[in-house]
Amino acid sequence: MPFLFTAEKKVQLLWCTITISMSLDTSAIRRQFPALQQQINGHPLVYLDSAATAQVPMAVLEAMSECERHDRGNPHRGMHVLAERATEKFESARKTVAEFIGAATHEIIFTRNATESLNIVAKSWGKQNVKKGDVVALTLLEHHSAIVPWLQHKEDIGIEIAWVGIDETGMPRMEELEELLKAGKTKMVCITGQSNVLGVRPPLKDIIKTAHASGALVTVDATQLIAHHPVDVADLDCDFLVFSGHKLYGPTGIGVLYGKRKLLEAMPPFLGGGGMIGNVTKTGFTAADIPQKFEAGTPPLAQAVGLAATIDWISQYPWKDIEAHETKLIRAAVTALADIPDLKFLPNFARDKVPQAGALLSGCISFIIRGSHPHDLTDVLGNRGICLRAGHHCCQPLHDHLNIPASTRVSVGIYNTEDEVTLLVRAIDEALKTLA
Ligand SMILES: Cc1ncc(COP(=O)(O)O)c(C=O)c1O
């Protein structure tokens, strides 16, 4: 007699399938990360600093090691078998990145990190297109890497930087941006896709539409967003977008600059050297076509392979499951931390306005505790294996605006658990007794 499920069993199985597809198997994910298996001073490592740099799964380490052991050659610079394999791997990685963010392959430039990508925008596109008296708009949420290259341009030729403020939830004030754009002097708006301090996600599509309507271009700093939410440059219609491999569970030493083809083609090269030229004579040179025009010198081969591997790796997990998992963690953290008497969350510090994890709050949360300095707190916690970040998180203008020198940040990733949040809050409670 064939084995048949009862109707009740079928419903149970269906429910089980739905539940499995809606939640991540965090234990299985954690096992793939060698760094998470260690103990610090006899305590399990509780890694809550993925916004600074995320840990790397075995699949990425193995892909990089395989490349170094078998396919190490200089991409685009040789006819022999290893150079050819290196070229093939490097260009295949570019294709993987392009597909991941909805770009065309030649619109992807490999850089060292998001910082270098942002510098290319300011120093190549900016040098050509932002003249004395023109305005570049930055929000108070921006990272120093998005700010300083434009401040350097301001020092060099006297452009104006206009700051867009934030409201009490931490979101950029759209009315301020609209007012600024109306004046017609703004050439570029730089906007983070997700704040590395507050965890808020500005409405990118609205901002881009509004900026374009007044003739300004938009650079999206997706360095935080990239590991937490799908990014589609065609859908966003952004002009430039940047991120780093190491925040996406990938290698350090590689970043991405996406730019619209027409813009990249019209821009001057950033660095000069081998690989970025068409022709060189004693008196001059012509630049290579994009993307090589912006990739002077031997490129980061193993890192590009690692970045492609990390994209393949993360793509096995549905974004909605990743987001649901991380929202649950942030909600748990906010709920438990809110019970600590002198703790106040950024940006409004009001106990009755606890940040809402959900649509607007992702990846991280920052706070201050009256009477204890963030550096002392994170030092004590660090000795117990709990890794948090303290300081201004490369967002000094935001901290100045909030009138605080520093804050403590908890940031989560795909591998964190609610148990780790519980350990964190218990450890803060205990640390505060010793710091009092
Ligand atoms: C929002 C944001 N932008 C840019 C950066 C700079 O990234 P990288 O140091 O990898 O260049 C960071 C790093 O923390 C960041 O959080």
PDBQT file of the ligand as one rigid body, heavy atoms in Angstrom, charges set to zero:
ROOT
HETATM    1  C1  LIG A 501      28.144  54.566   4.859  1.00  0.00    +0.000 C 
HETATM    2  C2  LIG A 501      29.610  54.332   4.623  1.00  0.00    +0.000 A 
HETATM    3  N1  LIG A 501      30.184  54.893   3.558  1.00  0.00    +0.000 NA
HETATM    4  C3  LIG A 501      31.489  54.704   3.276  1.00  0.00    +0.000 A 
HETATM    5  C4  LIG A 501      32.270  53.947   4.110  1.00  0.00    +0.000 A 
HETATM    6  C5  LIG A 501      33.724  53.757   3.768  1.00  0.00    +0.000 C 
HETATM    7  O1  LIG A 501      33.967  52.412   3.487  1.00  0.00    +0.000 OA
HETATM    8  P1  LIG A 501      35.453  51.908   3.255  1.00  0.00    +0.000 P 
HETATM    9  O2  LIG A 501      36.201  52.223   4.516  1.00  0.00    +0.000 OA
HETATM   10  O3  LIG A 501      35.323  50.449   3.017  1.00  0.00    +0.000 OA
HETATM   11  O4  LIG A 501      35.990  52.643   2.096  1.00  0.00    +0.000 OA
HETATM   12  C6  LIG A 501      31.715  53.358   5.251  1.00  0.00    +0.000 A 
HETATM   13  C7  LIG A 501      32.543  52.580   6.185  1.00  0.00    +0.000 C 
HETATM   14  O5  LIG A 501      32.217  52.402   7.331  1.00  0.00    +0.000 OA
HETATM   15  C8  LIG A 501      30.334  53.544   5.500  1.00  0.00    +0.000 A 
HETATM   16  O6  LIG A 501      29.733  53.003   6.557  1.00  0.00    +0.000 OA
ENDROOT
TORSDOF 0
